[in-house]
Amino acid sequence: MSYCLNPACPQPKNPSHVNVCQACGSKLRLHDRYQVVKAIAQGGFGATFVAADMSHPERHICVIKQLRPVATAPEVLKMARDLFDREAKTLKLIGDHPQIPQLLDYFEESNQFYVVQEYVKGWTLQQEVKKNGPFSEAGVKQFLSEILPVLHYIHGRRVIHRDIKPANIIRRQEDRKLVLIDFGAVKNQVSHTVLMSSSENTALTSYAIGTPGYAPAEQLAMRPVYASDIYALGMTCIYLLTGKPPKDLDYHPTTGETIWQKGLHLSESFTEVLKKMLEVSVRHRYQSAEEALKALDMAPYMDSLAQGLTAKPSKPVSSSPERTGRMSYTSPSGFNRREVQPERFSTTRSSPPNLNKGKESGVRSFADRSHTASQSQTNSYSTPKKTTRWTAVAVLTAYKQNKRDFGEENLSHLNLQQADLSGVSFYRANLVQANFSRANLSQTNFGGANLHSSVLRDSNLVRAYFGYADLEGADLRGADLSYGYFNYANLRGANLCGANLTGAKISEEQIAQAKTNWSTVLPSGKRGFW
């Protein structure tokens, strides 16, 4: 089918073989190149279509946005033109990012304005919630771990999106990655248009744009800042958790704050993160995506680490499959293998240690304490607990029955391909030559575990904790290791070709000990060798 782009056409649908609209006589091939096949949506300022690029040998599918204001008054037309012009220029400014639609073309024809973008096939998060129901806390944390780096990227290019909401985030079908769309409401923040107010940089804009309920007060007052996107992202999280749009939530009649906690059972740490994202006062909100990421950074590890630190430690892992002797690790400073005995933790504590003490997070404190203690003294061990020789079926069955602690267990050589074991604690477990290919291991605690020669290819290891783990010879090709924690982990000979290390806490020396190639995504987000 060919679709006519004439806004006044009474019958825009045409057979695919015709070149001129049979109803109004308009030319059907846009820019002598694009054949529009169907309409997607229409809003106050434009319409969106799916088209085929007929100039390309494979007739690539793309998205075309057409200026189509409801009113024709000169000031409305000017505002719409400004928005479309801004979107195209911003997409150029943002450049090539795998989670932002690529700008393919940008032109004006017959007094109408067009932006052509990469077509992203998938479901919006709004559609996903309507189809499958609300997300769990773990699901929303995973969502934030994927989308906050995208927000950090666009803010780094001095761009405020201003319309973040579930309908503008697509889960791409081909790889399940989240893609941020609709940059028609973006605001370029440049120093010449900034009004200094206290410690905040407030960008002035000509138009108050955003979706009511998701846009914070300062944005509706035409003074959006980077933190405005943080607020909208926080409201998106509430929608994902409740399935309710902002208009269906109660609000405090005096402060205007949204009352969103009713009926939700969230961890205290995550509740505090959401509260700060949704602060009505800009100065009390997270000021950047990076700041929000840091607040989330150690939350997934808290429960599992609390269990691990209060459990009776077994003999630490070694770099050899036999797991005998002392734990080997590689020092980030020199990368000379050394033999250490970790600090012994008391098993008589009545409550877990305070993992939030100080400016650094609990995991960092644990790593630093263990490292210092191992250098200064050698401690005796408690009697190791007796471990069960698990089978893959037993592990999966136990997980379905809500068992999450496999600390110190013997899981070597097990075949757990494509298993969903997210949030599990494998603290000091024996995982030698275990096969976790394509498994979901997000937010999993591998602290001190022996993963010698294990297979983790194409697995989801987002925010996994590998402190003091032995990953020598492990196959991590194509694994998503973004925001993982690798302090004091041994990565000698580990295969990181094609792995995603975006935001991971891993040193240059550790990566140098592993195998990488041009498709390895480094902590900086860049591809290639260090």
Helices and strands as residue ranges (DSSP letters): E 2-3, E 13-14, E 29-30, E 34-42, E 46-53, E 61-67, H 74-94, E 103-109, E 112-118, E 122-124, H 125-132, H 137-156, E 159-160, G 166-168, E 169-172, E 178-180, E 187-188, G 191-193, E 194-197, E 200-203, H 217-220, H 226-242, G 246-248, E 250-251, E 258-259, H 268-277, G 282-284, H 289-297, G 299-301, H 302-310, E 327-330, E 337-340, H 362-376, H 392-400, H 508-513
